[in-house]
Amino acid sequence: MDVTRLAASICEAAELLASQPAIDLVQRAELSRACEKLYAIVEQPSSRLEKATVGITPIVAVRIAIDMGIFDFVHHSPKKEFNSDEIATRAGADPLLVCRILRSLTASGIFNVTPAGTYKPDIVVKDLAEGGYLASRIMMNLSPENAYAGPFQYVFGTEEHYFDWMTSHPSQLDAFNRTMQAGVIRDNAARWTQIFPVAQRFQQFLGANSPVDKGIQLVDIGGGIGHEIKILLDTLPCLRGHFVLQDVPGVIQSMLPELKTITAATRTLQAMPCSFFDPQPVIGADIYFLGRVLHDWPDAQARSILQHTRNAMGKDSLLLIHDRVLPDGPEKVHLSDTIMDFNMMALCSSLERTETQFRDLLISVGLDLVRVWRPSTAGLHRQAVLEAVRADSPDDG
Ligand SMILES: C[S@@+](CC[C@H](N)C(=O)[O-])C[C@H]1O[C@@H](n2cnc3c(N)ncnc32)[C@H](O)[C@@H]1O
């Protein structure tokens, strides 16, 4: 079957339908059933699971928007289109939070983004505006950015960060570590080794017989139980070098058993309990790797992690950041992206960042973003690998 042609005809049919006069309820039901059948076949199992487990976040976005009066404003305004900043000003709310909410509402079909980049409300907005049968109020007008006093701490009645709290809740920590490992095992295309061309870029370190000291030195910061290092070693069985796995002590002690046996002549592995909020002890490594770490932290802490890494980097060191990178255009943001963004907001007072937000963060600590690697199945995955070097590196520019 020619899937590309099939996808093109489905899009054509959708455009044709959109240009038709209104279809009646019976036709709508018939078409909805057909679409659901198609979607049930093509949807990724991981996406089904995501909706069933953390899929509540679009509802949270609607509730916050009701409270901010966003629907009242756009419904009663004589204007038909709005930009994010004017909605934020009108709502008296943090522009970043309003931008995150509008992205989620767009992914839920409550707003559409025009070619000019403005937001156009859908007809359902009238039911969410004052007097509408779905309008009711909660309180929130700032994107949480205090990592130690956000929604998680409020709900669990604690002053600890989510990661600190987990160390005294071992079953939660174990579940978290297994979730992190499952994410990269389940989804081949989301693995960093599939996105960043490891074989080509680490070519000089490949070879079965050369000693460790001629190999790569790679530091996996906040590397969990070592699954990201394991994926690299499995992908490149001839990669030689010294691999350092860093995380908090409670996680390091759960390191994958198969990594514990690596002490060959061509490969060594060092498990190093240490905090990324302390100075980085490994100086001048070839590669510093930050896998899905920065999205756990708001800008203040993310900057501190990057600054410590930057201070340890040599002029030839490379920083690789594996994280979800959202498109800057809100109309391109998937529902799944907004679910994860709100998940990060709730658990860690943090956020999923756009490429521009990553670039700005890197520049603020003296690092330059050299390239963003995206998976070949672009559109389905937002995982990307960002490649950064010291701003004063000879390779920069
Ligand atoms: C989202 S997980 C990512 C794990 C792994 N890099 C991956 O991509 O699957 C974030 C990791 O950061 C670790 N972490 C949290 N606070 C830390 C700290 N202060 N220092 C070092 N690691 C920390 C957690 O234990 C966890 O393993």
The ligand as an SDF file (V2000), in Angstrom:
LIG
                    3D

 27 29  0  0  0  0  0  0  0  0999 V2000
   14.0070   12.4990   33.6820 C   0  0  0  0  0  0  0  0  0  0  0  0
   15.2680   11.5570   34.3850 S   0  0  0  0  0  0  0  0  0  0  0  0
   16.3070   11.2320   32.9960 C   0  0  0  0  0  0  0  0  0  0  0  0
   17.1400   10.0070   33.1240 C   0  0  0  0  0  0  0  0  0  0  0  0
   17.9690    9.6590   31.8850 C   0  0  0  0  0  0  0  0  0  0  0  0
   18.9580   10.6780   31.6100 N   0  0  0  0  0  0  0  0  0  0  0  0
   17.0750    9.4370   30.6910 C   0  0  0  0  0  0  0  0  0  0  0  0
   17.1960   10.1500   29.6960 O   0  0  0  0  0  0  0  0  0  0  0  0
   16.2370    8.5500   30.7420 O   0  0  0  0  0  0  0  0  0  0  0  0
   16.1650   12.7760   35.2970 C   0  0  0  0  0  0  0  0  0  0  0  0
   17.2810   12.2170   36.1400 C   0  0  0  0  0  0  0  0  0  0  0  0
   17.8790   13.2900   36.8650 O   0  0  0  0  0  0  0  0  0  0  0  0
   18.2870   12.7640   38.1160 C   0  0  0  0  0  0  0  0  0  0  0  0
   18.5210   13.8440   39.0970 N   0  0  0  0  0  0  0  0  0  0  0  0
   17.6000   14.5660   39.7840 C   0  0  0  0  0  0  0  0  0  0  0  0
   18.2190   15.4430   40.5750 N   0  0  0  0  0  0  0  0  0  0  0  0
   19.5570   15.2630   40.3910 C   0  0  0  0  0  0  0  0  0  0  0  0
   20.7060   15.9000   40.9120 C   0  0  0  0  0  0  0  0  0  0  0  0
   20.6140   16.9070   41.7830 N   0  0  0  0  0  0  0  0  0  0  0  0
   21.9150   15.4980   40.4620 N   0  0  0  0  0  0  0  0  0  0  0  0
   22.0340   14.4910   39.5530 C   0  0  0  0  0  0  0  0  0  0  0  0
   20.9650   13.8440   39.0270 N   0  0  0  0  0  0  0  0  0  0  0  0
   19.7510   14.2400   39.4390 C   0  0  0  0  0  0  0  0  0  0  0  0
   17.1400   11.8580   38.4910 C   0  0  0  0  0  0  0  0  0  0  0  0
   17.4950   10.9570   39.5120 O   0  0  0  0  0  0  0  0  0  0  0  0
   16.8280   11.2010   37.1560 C   0  0  0  0  0  0  0  0  0  0  0  0
   17.5550   10.0110   36.9960 O   0  0  0  0  0  0  0  0  0  0  0  0
  1  2  1  0
  2  3  1  0
  2 10  1  0
  3  4  1  0
  4  5  1  0
  5  6  1  0
  5  7  1  0
  7  8  2  0
  7  9  1  0
 10 11  1  0
 11 12  1  0
 11 26  1  0
 12 13  1  0
 13 14  1  0
 13 24  1  0
 14 15  1  0
 14 23  1  0
 15 16  2  0
 16 17  1  0
 17 18  1  0
 17 23  2  0
 18 19  1  0
 18 20  2  0
 20 21  1  0
 21 22  2  0
 22 23  1  0
 24 25  1  0
 24 26  1  0
 26 27  1  0
M  CHG  2   2   1   9  -1
M  END
$$$$
